[in-house]
């Protein structure tokens, strides 16, 4: 079954932006794990299991939230480009 907007919202609630944490970059649950860094690991070929082994306080859903956040960011960016 495809994910619903509620599923996406639940995942995205794991991503936080706080000016006092990592200079306001999006992070996972106010921890000092930037979304960007997790995406770099995944894009570099590390599996979800590899990343979880390296950062045991993270959960699979945190990494899925990073991917969802990136997808939403691209979608929003695309809308701005079309509107311009």
Beta strands, then each sheet from edge to edge (+ up, - down):
strand 1: 15-16
strand 2: 27-28
sheet 1: 1+ 2-
end
